[in-house]
């Protein structure tokens, strides 16, 4: 085969690949077309029965991404570094409140899923997670606080689900409140959970802002009860 004919054949093959992967492969669903990676995720996430019909065409998102919205308060976001993933309902609302893909969470890396034991929902993102349950609404948890929460069993731990987003504390620290406790982090002490009677005693003394300061350990067994170390001393509980 001559060089021009070979080049033409390669160009034709390349065009076929592009058409198969892009807009030409899209199918009409309601008023708009859905195609490419967003179409794949749409079908795998339950299609019209879960997301409804599209309410927008595929559109540009930040940093080279794409997105499409659907009529059951759902969206699918795609980025080359994260893939295409569905977000919906209160989790989508919270993510948008926090800046969507331009905020600290950035793009989703999973679709919305059920929590494994306690009833709830979550999405993981490049910069953290959002968890939702009945009675706690949707809240963000990230970084070393999320790591500590996971190490304790996440929503199945004594802490339960988050009831606040991660927030600032004194001296560049951070914290999340949960159903039945809290996790505080600071650069000098790391992330530690505080719950139960020790938490009650600590918070009665202004928590991290008081004389005890940040926790420096998790709760541990002590003389038939429990104890926890803080920057300003130890708090004990004896039944």
LOTI-149841 format. One record per residue (C-alpha): residue in three letters; x, y, z. Coordinates in pm, whole numbers, plus 50000, padded with zeros to 5 digits. Each point is the difference from the previous one (the first is absolute). Layout:
# residues N
ALAXYZ
...
//
This chain:
# residues 239
UNK500005000050000
UNK501325034249914
UNK500655025650273
UNK497015022849905
UNK497604970549995
UNK501374986950331
UNK499655034550158
UNK496455003049875
UNK499134965950146
UNK501475009750338
UNK498125032849998
UNK496754981849924
UNK500604975450283
UNK500805028250245
UNK496845018449898
UNK497944968750060
UNK501384997150355
UNK499235036350074
UNK496464996849866
UNK499404968550203
UNK501205016650322
UNK498585034749957
UNK496965019549902
UNK499114978449702
UNK499424970550237
UNK497585019950219
UNK496354989850011
UNK497025022750046
UNK498314997250341
UNK497115024050042
UNK501035034849884
UNK503784994249990
UNK502614974849892
UNK502104980350245
UNK503294985849876
UNK503504988150075
UNK501134992850356
UNK496995018850137
UNK497684976849809
UNK501794969450140
UNK499655013250356
UNK496375009949938
UNK499144964249906
UNK502064983950277
UNK498545023350265
UNK496444989749913
UNK499145021449698
UNK496685017949984
UNK498504980150288
UNK502525015450241
UNK501245032249839
UNK497115009249770
UNK500435017049661
UNK502815025049937
UNK499175036450070
UNK503065014149823
UNK502394990449724
UNK503474987650091
UNK501855031550107
UNK503475011250102
UNK501054998250364
UNK503105013950170
UNK503534988849913
UNK499064981249685
UNK497084980350142
UNK496494993949870
UNK496604996750163
UNK496354994149927
UNK496965005550222
UNK496884978450034
UNK496495006850120
UNK500084980250326
UNK502425024550164
UNK502924980249861
UNK503105006949796
UNK502904981049848
UNK503445016150007
UNK502984987849801
UNK503685008450015
UNK502944981749846
UNK501574995250344
UNK496844987450167
UNK497704984249740
UNK496245005649976
UNK497904997050316
UNK496445007650104
UNK499115023150289
UNK496475006850118
UNK497605013450259
UNK501285015250326
UNK503574989149923
UNK499945019149672
UNK498535030350178
UNK502734999150267
UNK502764995749739
UNK498735030249810
UNK499775019950324
UNK503704992150056
UNK500995011949652
UNK499384968649791
UNK503034990249791
UNK501745033150073
UNK499764994850378
UNK502224979650227
UNK498284967149917
UNK500595003949622
UNK498574972449776
UNK498124968650113
UNK501924967249983
UNK497004977550078
UNK496315002049926
UNK497605004050292
UNK499894967850202
UNK498284985350306
UNK501954997750323
UNK500664963250078
UNK498194995950334
UNK498185030150140
UNK497565015749750
UNK501655029049823
UNK501585011649674
UNK503415013049896
UNK502215011549714
UNK503795000550003
UNK501755029249829
UNK503605008149912
UNK500265021250316
UNK497764981850249
UNK496514985750046
UNK496425010650062
UNK497814978050221
UNK496235002650046
UNK497524982950229
UNK496465006850119
UNK500235024550286
UNK503565011849930
UNK499675014649648
UNK503065000149768
UNK503425009950133
UNK503585000249875
UNK502874981850171
UNK503565000349864
UNK503694995350059
UNK501414987450330
UNK496635004050173
UNK498444976549746
UNK502934976050042
UNK499484999350379
UNK496254995249959
UNK500594971149760
UNK502534984050237
UNK497304999550269
UNK497364984749771
UNK498515031049830
UNK496215001550045
UNK500104966450182
UNK502345014150265
UNK498765015250329
UNK500145033649820
UNK497304992549740
UNK499455023349704
UNK501435035349968
UNK497605027550104
UNK502195029249888
UNK502415006649718
UNK503685002350091
UNK500535034050164
UNK502855021450129
UNK501184998150362
UNK502635020250187
UNK503675000649898
UNK499324987149647
UNK498164969550127
UNK496944983249847
UNK497064979750130
UNK496844981149905
UNK497084993150230
UNK498294966149975
UNK496804984550143
UNK501724989650320
UNK503385016750016
UNK502545021549825
UNK503374997549829
UNK502475028450048
UNK503265004149809
UNK502845024450037
UNK503465000849839
UNK501714992650331
UNK497644973250139
UNK498584981149702
UNK496394987849979
UNK498244984950302
UNK496404991350085
UNK498295011250320
UNK496694985250114
UNK497894990050298
UNK500525012850354
UNK503535011749923
UNK498685021749720
UNK497365014550232
UNK502665009050258
UNK502355014449734
UNK497315021149837
UNK498925013150342
UNK503525014550017
UNK499735017049657
UNK501384970149804
UNK503015009149781
UNK499705036450104
UNK500294991950370
UNK502784990150237
UNK500114964149871
UNK500515010249637
UNK500094974149724
UNK499854962450059
UNK503384982949964
UNK498684964250017
UNK496834980849944
UNK498064986450298
UNK501654970250173
UNK499364975950291
UNK501115013850337
UNK499574985950354
UNK496734982949922
UNK498685029849806
UNK501115021949711
UNK502505028349954
UNK501165023349727
UNK503035022549976
UNK499855036549898
UNK502585027349960
UNK499085013250344
UNK499624967250187
UNK498024967950029
UNK496244995750037
UNK498864967650164
UNK496674982750037
UNK499254972850255
UNK496624982249991
//
